[in-house]
């Protein structure tokens, strides 16, 4: 199984492999902040900013309409949005 969730034969594999991760995506990497620099410093903290990416899915909504403008959040969806906002605040 894949991560204990589904058979490996059901796991989607891209036809073209994804490119390698660009660790210097923001152009701010220095010799000290590179992976090699961190390994050389043996776990010493590197000054800088910690970045987090938080993915949030929308709350439950009414799917009975075809038009997007009629697809409104349900009562549960509004509660989910409210709780998510409070959690992030």
Backbone torsions as a table, in degrees:
resi	resn	phi	psi	omega
1	UNK	NA	160.2	177.7
2	UNK	-97.9	113.4	-178.0
3	UNK	52.7	28.8	177.8
4	UNK	69.2	15.4	-174.8
5	UNK	-112.7	-39.2	-178.2
6	UNK	-151.0	159.0	178.6
7	UNK	-61.0	143.6	-178.7
8	UNK	-58.7	-30.0	-179.1
9	UNK	-65.5	-18.3	179.4
10	UNK	-93.9	-4.9	-178.6
11	UNK	-77.8	129.3	-179.9
12	UNK	-73.8	131.7	177.8
13	UNK	-122.1	125.9	-179.5
14	UNK	-67.0	147.3	178.8
15	UNK	-68.5	-35.7	177.4
16	UNK	-112.0	123.9	-178.1
17	UNK	-63.1	147.4	177.7
18	UNK	-66.5	150.7	177.5
19	UNK	-68.2	160.8	178.8
20	UNK	-61.4	152.6	179.9
21	UNK	-65.5	136.4	177.4
22	UNK	-94.3	97.2	-177.7
23	UNK	-67.2	-20.7	179.4
24	UNK	-105.6	43.0	-175.3
25	UNK	-61.0	-28.0	-178.6
26	UNK	-103.3	3.4	177.0
27	UNK	71.7	15.1	-176.2
28	UNK	-104.8	3.0	-177.8
29	UNK	-72.2	136.4	175.8
30	UNK	-118.9	177.9	178.2
31	UNK	-60.9	-36.6	-178.7
32	UNK	-73.5	-31.4	-176.5
33	UNK	-94.7	-3.8	178.6
34	UNK	-69.1	164.9	179.7
35	UNK	-60.5	-40.5	179.1
36	UNK	-64.9	-40.9	178.7
37	UNK	-63.5	-38.3	179.3
38	UNK	-68.6	-39.7	178.4
39	UNK	-65.4	-39.5	-179.4
40	UNK	-65.7	-33.4	-179.5
41	UNK	-81.9	-0.3	175.5
42	UNK	52.2	51.1	173.2
43	UNK	87.5	2.8	177.5
44	UNK	-64.3	143.1	-179.4
45	UNK	-70.5	137.3	178.4
46	UNK	-103.0	127.1	179.3
47	UNK	-64.3	144.4	179.3
48	UNK	159.0	-167.4	-177.3
49	UNK	-105.6	136.2	174.0
50	UNK	-89.7	128.8	-179.2
51	UNK	-109.5	136.4	177.4
52	UNK	-125.4	140.3	172.5
53	UNK	-113.7	121.2	-178.9
54	UNK	-112.8	119.3	178.2
55	UNK	-97.6	128.9	-178.6
56	UNK	-126.7	126.9	176.9
57	UNK	-88.1	145.9	178.2
58	UNK	-62.7	161.6	177.8
59	UNK	-76.2	175.2	-179.9
60	UNK	-61.2	139.1	179.6
61	UNK	-136.3	164.0	-178.8
62	UNK	-75.7	116.6	-177.5
63	UNK	-99.3	10.8	-174.2
64	UNK	-79.0	-13.8	-178.9
65	UNK	-105.2	149.9	177.7
66	UNK	-82.6	-33.3	-176.2
67	UNK	-79.5	132.8	-179.2
68	UNK	-59.2	-38.5	-176.7
69	UNK	-65.3	-18.4	178.3
70	UNK	-94.0	-6.3	179.7
71	UNK	-87.3	91.2	-177.5
72	UNK	-99.8	156.9	174.8
73	UNK	-64.1	141.4	174.9
74	UNK	-78.7	176.5	177.0
75	UNK	-57.9	-43.4	178.0
76	UNK	-63.6	-40.7	179.2
77	UNK	-61.7	-39.5	177.1
78	UNK	-66.5	-38.9	176.7
79	UNK	-64.1	-42.0	178.7
80	UNK	-62.1	-43.4	179.4
81	UNK	-63.9	-42.0	179.4
82	UNK	-62.7	-46.6	-179.9
83	UNK	-65.9	-37.2	178.0
84	UNK	-64.4	-44.4	177.8
85	UNK	-59.7	-42.6	179.0
86	UNK	-65.6	-38.2	-179.6
87	UNK	-66.6	-36.7	-178.9
88	UNK	-79.5	-22.5	-176.6
89	UNK	-70.6	NA	NA
